[in-house]
Amino acid sequence: MPKWFGAPVLVLETVGRRSGQLRVTPLVYARDGERVVVAPAAGGTNTKPAWWLNLTAAGEGMIVIGGERRRIRPRVAEGDERERLWRKLCEAYPGNRDYVEMLGQELTVVVLEPV
């Protein structure tokens, strides 16, 4: 399984919202049962990453984890669920906390649910 600074990495496949071309992006993730959790951190910048814009525009995408490919739909976590899942993301990759410090605001927590 691929890792980024010790954190698990999946591959997200989306369709470019303008180009219509396949886009492939590696992302750090955490598992929550059958669901996968990610954060559109954009390297700690205030811009929204293209993969997030493409995924929200399409409403679904594909993920590849350990050779298994699954169709997913994104959903933004809120409230208590967001806090619980944020902790999981930080356990998987503590660097997420650094992004919050750089930005001075919370990151969006995205649940990728199987379709």
Backbone as CSV, one residue per row, in Angstrom:
resi,resn,N_x,N_y,N_z,CA_x,CA_y,CA_z,C_x,C_y,C_z
1,MET,0.853,-1.187,0.000,0.000,0.000,0.000,0.891,1.240,0.000
2,PRO,0.616,2.188,-0.900,1.420,3.414,-0.943,1.252,4.256,0.322
3,LYS,2.309,4.959,0.678,2.286,5.826,1.870,2.891,7.180,1.524
4,TRP,2.449,8.212,2.250,2.985,9.566,2.150,3.359,9.978,3.560
5,PHE,4.637,10.086,3.842,5.114,10.402,5.191,4.456,9.497,6.223
6,GLY,4.327,8.218,5.877,3.757,7.229,6.779,2.251,7.099,6.711
7,ALA,1.574,7.989,6.004,0.101,7.959,5.915,-0.345,7.161,4.694
8,PRO,-1.478,6.466,4.812,-1.981,5.717,3.660,-2.440,6.656,2.542
9,VAL,-2.246,6.200,1.305,-2.591,7.012,0.134,-3.492,6.201,-0.795
10,LEU,-4.549,6.837,-1.261,-5.410,6.244,-2.282,-5.231,7.033,-3.571
11,VAL,-5.782,6.520,-4.650,-5.789,7.237,-5.913,-7.237,7.586,-6.221
12,LEU,-7.486,8.867,-6.444,-8.817,9.343,-6.806,-8.848,9.604,-8.304
13,GLU,-9.851,9.065,-8.972,-10.054,9.308,-10.395,-11.302,10.165,-10.555
14,THR,-11.145,11.297,-11.200,-12.267,12.194,-11.468,-12.241,12.571,-12.946
15,VAL,-13.303,13.225,-13.377,-13.364,13.760,-14.739,-13.215,15.268,-14.616
16,GLY,-12.297,15.826,-15.388,-12.082,17.273,-15.362,-13.370,18.011,-15.712
17,ARG,-13.748,18.952,-14.886,-15.022,19.664,-15.073,-15.033,20.508,-16.341
18,ARG,-13.878,20.940,-16.799,-13.801,21.732,-18.037,-13.315,20.896,-19.214
19,SER,-12.320,20.058,-18.949,-11.689,19.304,-20.037,-12.444,18.030,-20.408
20,GLY,-13.149,17.449,-19.429,-13.795,16.159,-19.663,-12.806,15.002,-19.659
21,GLN,-11.540,15.281,-19.355,-10.480,14.272,-19.345,-10.367,13.616,-17.967
22,LEU,-9.906,12.373,-17.956,-9.656,11.663,-16.711,-8.530,12.358,-15.948
23,ARG,-8.749,12.583,-14.663,-7.743,13.173,-13.775,-7.483,12.183,-12.635
24,VAL,-6.228,11.979,-12.318,-5.821,11.016,-11.296,-5.015,11.751,-10.233
25,THR,-5.431,11.604,-8.977,-4.803,12.340,-7.878,-4.559,11.428,-6.682
26,PRO,-3.332,11.368,-6.151,-3.091,10.639,-4.902,-3.540,11.497,-3.715
27,LEU,-4.207,10.859,-2.759,-4.695,11.565,-1.568,-4.446,10.745,-0.311
28,VAL,-4.050,11.419,0.757,-3.983,10.794,2.077,-5.417,10.576,2.542
29,TYR,-5.658,9.445,3.192,-7.018,9.132,3.626,-7.015,8.415,4.964
30,ALA,-8.208,8.315,5.536,-8.457,7.491,6.713,-9.703,6.666,6.412
31,ARG,-9.776,5.505,6.988,-10.957,4.649,6.817,-11.946,4.905,7.948
32,ASP,-13.214,4.774,7.587,-14.291,4.815,8.570,-15.300,3.754,8.134
33,GLY,-15.030,2.522,8.518,-15.838,1.409,8.057,-15.674,1.244,6.554
34,GLU,-16.793,1.198,5.830,-16.775,1.070,4.373,-16.456,2.404,3.688
35,ARG,-16.509,3.458,4.456,-16.285,4.800,3.898,-14.828,5.190,4.023
36,VAL,-14.446,6.183,3.214,-13.095,6.723,3.231,-13.220,8.219,3.476
37,VAL,-12.271,8.773,4.220,-12.320,10.179,4.599,-11.067,10.886,4.089
38,VAL,-11.259,12.054,3.460,-10.160,12.861,2.933,-10.415,14.326,3.275
39,ALA,-9.406,15.154,3.049,-9.543,16.595,3.265,-8.923,17.332,2.086
40,PRO,-9.650,18.257,1.472,-9.081,19.051,0.377,-8.159,20.141,0.930
41,ALA,-6.929,19.736,1.255,-5.992,20.630,1.931,-5.227,21.544,0.977
42,ALA,-5.008,21.136,-0.244,-4.279,21.941,-1.239,-2.924,22.420,-0.713
43,GLY,-2.245,21.545,-0.005,-0.906,21.889,0.483,-0.885,23.045,1.457
44,GLY,-1.994,23.264,2.165,-2.044,24.338,3.143,-2.312,25.710,2.556
45,THR,-2.780,25.758,1.304,-3.125,27.047,0.693,-4.635,27.279,0.805
46,ASN,-5.070,28.481,0.522,-6.499,28.810,0.597,-7.267,28.483,-0.681
47,THR,-6.596,27.903,-1.654,-7.294,27.548,-2.886,-7.910,26.159,-2.750
48,LYS,-9.013,25.952,-3.436,-9.630,24.627,-3.450,-8.918,23.802,-4.511
49,PRO,-8.498,22.580,-4.161,-7.775,21.771,-5.137,-8.682,21.361,-6.305
50,ALA,-8.090,21.201,-7.469,-8.851,20.840,-8.667,-9.602,19.529,-8.484
51,TRP,-8.994,18.558,-7.783,-9.684,17.276,-7.609,-11.005,17.469,-6.868
52,TRP,-11.035,18.378,-5.892,-12.257,18.624,-5.120,-13.301,19.323,-5.995
53,LEU,-12.887,20.298,-6.767,-13.803,20.981,-7.682,-14.355,20.008,-8.725
54,ASN,-13.493,19.148,-9.256,-13.938,18.156,-10.238,-14.900,17.141,-9.624
55,LEU,-14.586,16.679,-8.430,-15.421,15.678,-7.763,-16.792,16.247,-7.418
56,THR,-16.824,17.468,-6.911,-18.122,18.059,-6.574,-18.931,18.363,-7.833
57,ALA,-18.267,18.762,-8.907,-18.984,19.037,-10.161,-19.581,17.762,-10.734
58,ALA,-18.836,16.655,-10.678,-19.307,15.385,-11.237,-20.287,14.672,-10.307
59,GLY,-20.106,14.894,-8.992,-20.976,14.227,-8.026,-20.550,12.816,-7.680
60,GLU,-19.565,12.292,-8.391,-19.018,10.976,-8.075,-17.676,10.802,-8.762
61,GLY,-16.968,9.775,-8.333,-15.668,9.459,-8.897,-15.323,8.025,-8.569
62,MET,-14.069,7.684,-8.752,-13.566,6.341,-8.437,-12.365,6.486,-7.513
63,ILE,-12.215,5.526,-6.604,-11.002,5.468,-5.794,-10.352,4.106,-6.009
64,VAL,-9.040,4.096,-5.873,-8.282,2.852,-5.949,-7.466,2.756,-4.665
65,ILE,-7.706,1.665,-3.937,-6.958,1.397,-2.701,-6.475,-0.041,-2.783
66,GLY,-5.151,-0.199,-2.736,-4.582,-1.548,-2.760,-5.054,-2.385,-3.934
67,GLY,-5.200,-1.777,-5.099,-5.618,-2.501,-6.285,-7.125,-2.655,-6.446
68,GLU,-7.893,-2.304,-5.416,-9.357,-2.384,-5.488,-9.911,-1.041,-5.947
69,ARG,-10.749,-1.081,-6.958,-11.355,0.129,-7.520,-12.815,0.185,-7.105
70,ARG,-13.240,1.368,-6.588,-14.623,1.529,-6.128,-15.186,2.867,-6.574
71,ARG,-16.446,2.869,-6.947,-17.142,4.108,-7.273,-17.601,4.748,-5.961
72,ILE,-17.441,6.063,-5.870,-17.786,6.788,-4.633,-18.564,8.060,-4.961
73,ARG,-19.241,8.550,-3.921,-19.874,9.874,-3.953,-19.360,10.654,-2.749
74,PRO,-19.062,11.941,-2.943,-18.554,12.742,-1.822,-19.686,13.359,-1.001
75,ARG,-19.399,13.532,0.270,-20.315,14.225,1.175,-19.472,14.945,2.210
76,VAL,-19.812,16.181,2.513,-19.080,16.953,3.527,-19.609,16.568,4.902
77,ALA,-18.702,16.190,5.797,-19.074,15.845,7.173,-19.269,17.127,7.977
78,GLU,-20.229,17.096,8.891,-20.509,18.261,9.731,-20.710,17.845,11.184
79,GLY,-20.610,18.819,12.076,-20.911,18.610,13.491,-20.024,17.575,14.158
80,ASP,-20.640,16.749,14.996,-19.902,15.729,15.744,-19.214,14.731,14.819
81,GLU,-19.880,14.391,13.710,-19.270,13.460,12.767,-17.983,14.056,12.218
82,ARG,-18.007,15.339,11.872,-16.817,15.993,11.345,-15.665,15.932,12.345
83,GLU,-15.964,16.222,13.605,-14.922,16.211,14.635,-14.319,14.822,14.798
84,ARG,-15.166,13.808,14.813,-14.689,12.424,14.950,-13.814,12.030,13.752
85,LEU,-14.272,12.365,12.552,-13.525,12.009,11.356,-12.247,12.840,11.200
86,TRP,-12.286,14.082,11.657,-11.075,14.917,11.634,-9.989,14.273,12.491
87,ARG,-10.365,13.766,13.648,-9.390,13.085,14.513,-8.789,11.881,13.787
88,LYS,-9.619,11.125,13.068,-9.110,9.974,12.303,-8.113,10.425,11.235
89,LEU,-8.446,11.505,10.532,-7.534,12.022,9.506,-6.206,12.444,10.110
90,CYS,-6.254,13.067,11.278,-5.028,13.519,11.943,-4.223,12.345,12.485
91,GLU,-4.886,11.269,12.878,-4.169,10.060,13.289,-3.452,9.457,12.085
92,ALA,-4.114,9.443,10.935,-3.519,8.893,9.717,-2.364,9.763,9.228
93,TYR,-2.542,11.079,9.335,-1.512,12.024,8.871,-1.519,13.258,9.765
94,PRO,-0.666,13.280,10.802,-0.614,14.412,11.730,-0.332,15.750,11.058
95,GLY,0.260,15.758,9.861,0.526,16.995,9.133,-0.728,17.787,8.805
96,ASN,-1.883,17.153,8.868,-3.137,17.884,8.651,-3.277,19.047,9.627
97,ARG,-2.812,18.850,10.846,-2.886,19.928,11.850,-2.055,21.144,11.414
98,ASP,-0.932,20.871,10.740,-0.085,21.966,10.254,-0.821,22.811,9.226
99,TYR,-1.602,22.154,8.365,-2.377,22.890,7.365,-3.357,23.843,8.040
100,VAL,-3.981,23.386,9.101,-4.937,24.226,9.830,-4.229,25.445,10.407
101,GLU,-3.040,25.238,10.965,-2.271,26.367,11.509,-1.885,27.350,10.413
102,MET,-1.450,26.831,9.251,-1.054,27.706,8.135,-2.236,28.518,7.622
103,LEU,-3.396,27.868,7.543,-4.584,28.521,6.990,-5.297,29.411,7.998
104,GLY,-5.194,29.039,9.268,-5.938,29.773,10.292,-7.429,29.455,10.249
105,GLN,-7.771,28.305,9.665,-9.172,27.871,9.612,-9.227,26.352,9.485
106,GLU,-10.387,25.786,9.781,-10.558,24.344,9.677,-10.579,23.904,8.222
107,LEU,-10.164,22.655,8.014,-10.273,22.059,6.688,-11.632,21.364,6.558
108,THR,-12.116,21.293,5.362,-13.319,20.525,5.074,-12.987,19.051,5.232
109,VAL,-13.890,18.295,5.825,-13.722,16.850,5.948,-14.734,16.222,4.993
110,VAL,-14.216,15.422,4.061,-15.046,14.833,3.001,-15.137,13.326,3.200
111,VAL,-16.356,12.846,3.215,-16.618,11.403,3.308,-16.846,10.903,1.884
112,LEU,-16.100,9.891,1.488,-16.287,9.260,0.185,-17.052,7.965,0.434
113,GLU,-18.324,8.001,0.065,-19.209,6.866,0.339,-19.326,5.968,-0.876
114,PRO,-19.305,4.640,-0.647,-19.455,3.732,-1.785,-20.815,3.883,-2.446
115,VAL,-20.826,3.721,-3.769,-22.081,3.804,-4.527,-22.539,2.387,-4.808
